[in-house]
Amino acid sequence: MMSTKRTGMLLSFTLLLAAGCASTGGDFLGDSRTTTRVKTAIYNEPELKVMAIHVATEDGVVHLTGTVKTRAERSKAVQVARKVEGVKQVKNELAVEQ
């Protein structure tokens, strides 16, 4: 009986927490999928064999940070990210190594 009560309380708390998160207007799962797709696209791009590009997505806006070796890699990363489904805009904050 105690286990059922605990499970019910945990479920209620989880639903309240999820409802609170959902009210912010963001699409966390959609943004997570977009981030994963952008990371995969960058990783699979032969011209971008770099591991120093970090990707974050908020409301469909992709933020690219980190470092690349050349300006060409910087441009290519933005180009690749823009082609990914779910991307509304790309904010490029990539630095070119000196």
PEPE-V481665 format. One record per pair of residues at least 12 apart in sequence whose ideal C-beta (glycine too) atoms are under 10 Angstrom apart, sorted by the first residue. I is the first residue (numbers start at 1). J is the second residue. D is the distance in Angstrom with one decimal. If there is no record, write none. Layout:
I & J & D
I & J & D
This chain:
24 & 59 & 9.8
25 & 59 & 7.6
26 & 57 & 9.9
26 & 58 & 6.8
26 & 59 & 5.8
26 & 60 & 9.6
27 & 57 & 9.5
27 & 58 & 9.5
27 & 59 & 7.2
27 & 60 & 7.8
27 & 86 & 9.2
28 & 57 & 9.7
28 & 58 & 9.5
30 & 57 & 8.4
30 & 59 & 8.9
30 & 60 & 7.4
30 & 86 & 6.3
31 & 56 & 8.4
31 & 57 & 4.2
31 & 58 & 6.1
31 & 59 & 7.0
31 & 60 & 7.1
31 & 61 & 8.9
31 & 62 & 9.1
31 & 86 & 8.1
32 & 57 & 7.5
33 & 57 & 8.7
33 & 84 & 9.9
33 & 85 & 8.8
33 & 86 & 6.5
34 & 55 & 8.8
34 & 56 & 9.9
34 & 57 & 4.5
34 & 58 & 9.7
34 & 59 & 9.9
34 & 60 & 6.6
34 & 61 & 9.4
34 & 62 & 6.8
34 & 81 & 9.4
34 & 84 & 6.7
34 & 85 & 7.7
34 & 86 & 3.9
34 & 87 & 6.1
34 & 88 & 9.0
35 & 54 & 9.8
35 & 55 & 5.2
35 & 56 & 6.5
35 & 57 & 4.4
35 & 58 & 9.5
35 & 62 & 7.4
35 & 63 & 9.5
35 & 84 & 9.5
35 & 86 & 9.3
35 & 87 & 9.9
36 & 55 & 8.6
36 & 57 & 9.2
36 & 84 & 9.6
37 & 55 & 9.4
37 & 57 & 9.3
37 & 62 & 9.7
37 & 81 & 9.2
37 & 83 & 9.8
37 & 84 & 4.7
37 & 85 & 6.5
37 & 86 & 6.7
37 & 87 & 8.2
38 & 53 & 9.2
38 & 55 & 4.9
38 & 56 & 9.5
38 & 57 & 7.2
38 & 62 & 5.6
38 & 64 & 8.2
38 & 77 & 9.1
38 & 80 & 7.6
38 & 81 & 4.9
38 & 82 & 9.4
38 & 83 & 9.4
38 & 84 & 5.0
38 & 85 & 9.9
38 & 86 & 8.7
38 & 87 & 6.8
38 & 90 & 8.6
39 & 53 & 8.2
39 & 54 & 9.0
39 & 55 & 5.1
39 & 57 & 10.0
39 & 81 & 9.5
39 & 84 & 9.5
40 & 55 & 9.8
40 & 84 & 8.6
41 & 55 & 9.6
41 & 77 & 9.4
41 & 80 & 5.0
41 & 81 & 7.0
41 & 82 & 9.9
41 & 83 & 7.1
41 & 84 & 5.3
41 & 85 & 9.8
41 & 87 & 9.6
42 & 55 & 7.2
42 & 64 & 8.5
42 & 73 & 9.9
42 & 76 & 8.8
42 & 77 & 5.9
42 & 80 & 5.6
42 & 81 & 7.0
42 & 84 & 9.2
43 & 80 & 9.7
44 & 80 & 8.7
45 & 73 & 9.4
45 & 76 & 6.6
45 & 77 & 8.0
45 & 79 & 9.0
45 & 80 & 5.1
45 & 81 & 10.0
46 & 76 & 9.8
47 & 70 & 9.6
47 & 72 & 7.4
47 & 73 & 6.8
47 & 75 & 9.9
47 & 76 & 5.1
47 & 77 & 9.2
47 & 79 & 9.7
47 & 80 & 8.8
48 & 68 & 7.8
48 & 69 & 9.9
48 & 72 & 9.7
48 & 73 & 5.9
48 & 74 & 9.8
48 & 76 & 5.7
48 & 77 & 5.9
48 & 79 & 9.9
48 & 80 & 6.8
49 & 69 & 9.9
49 & 73 & 9.3
50 & 66 & 8.0
50 & 67 & 7.9
50 & 68 & 5.6
50 & 69 & 6.9
50 & 70 & 9.9
50 & 73 & 6.4
50 & 76 & 10.0
50 & 77 & 8.2
50 & 94 & 9.6
50 & 97 & 9.7
51 & 66 & 8.8
52 & 65 & 9.3
52 & 66 & 4.4
52 & 67 & 4.7
52 & 68 & 7.0
52 & 69 & 9.0
52 & 94 & 8.8
52 & 95 & 9.3
52 & 97 & 8.6
53 & 65 & 7.7
53 & 66 & 4.7
53 & 67 & 8.0
53 & 68 & 6.7
53 & 73 & 8.6
53 & 74 & 9.4
53 & 77 & 5.8
53 & 80 & 9.8
53 & 81 & 9.3
53 & 94 & 6.7
54 & 66 & 4.6
54 & 67 & 9.6
54 & 93 & 9.3
54 & 94 & 9.2
55 & 77 & 9.2
55 & 81 & 7.5
55 & 84 & 9.8
55 & 90 & 9.8
56 & 91 & 9.3
57 & 81 & 9.6
57 & 84 & 9.7
57 & 86 & 7.9
57 & 87 & 7.8
57 & 88 & 9.4
57 & 90 & 9.9
58 & 91 & 9.6
59 & 88 & 7.4
59 & 89 & 9.3
60 & 86 & 6.1
60 & 87 & 6.4
60 & 88 & 3.6
60 & 89 & 7.1
61 & 87 & 8.1
61 & 88 & 5.9
61 & 89 & 4.7
61 & 90 & 7.7
61 & 91 & 6.2
62 & 78 & 9.1
62 & 81 & 5.2
62 & 82 & 8.4
62 & 84 & 7.7
62 & 86 & 8.9
62 & 87 & 5.3
62 & 88 & 8.2
62 & 89 & 7.2
62 & 90 & 4.9
62 & 91 & 6.9
62 & 92 & 9.2
63 & 81 & 9.7
63 & 89 & 9.6
63 & 90 & 8.1
63 & 91 & 4.7
63 & 92 & 8.5
63 & 93 & 6.5
64 & 77 & 5.8
64 & 78 & 6.8
64 & 80 & 9.7
64 & 81 & 6.3
64 & 90 & 6.5
64 & 91 & 6.9
64 & 92 & 5.4
64 & 93 & 6.3
64 & 94 & 5.3
65 & 91 & 8.8
65 & 92 & 9.0
65 & 93 & 4.7
65 & 94 & 6.7
65 & 95 & 8.3
66 & 93 & 8.3
66 & 94 & 6.1
66 & 95 & 7.4
67 & 94 & 6.8
67 & 95 & 4.9
67 & 96 & 7.3
67 & 97 & 5.3
67 & 98 & 9.6
68 & 94 & 5.4
68 & 95 & 7.6
68 & 96 & 6.0
68 & 97 & 7.0
69 & 96 & 7.3
69 & 97 & 5.4
70 & 96 & 6.4
70 & 97 & 8.3
71 & 94 & 9.6
71 & 96 & 5.7
72 & 96 & 9.5
73 & 94 & 8.1
73 & 96 & 7.9
73 & 97 & 9.5
74 & 92 & 7.0
74 & 94 & 4.8
74 & 95 & 8.3
74 & 96 & 5.9
75 & 92 & 8.8
75 & 94 & 9.4
77 & 90 & 8.7
77 & 92 & 7.6
77 & 94 & 6.2
78 & 90 & 5.3
78 & 91 & 9.3
78 & 92 & 5.0
78 & 94 & 7.9
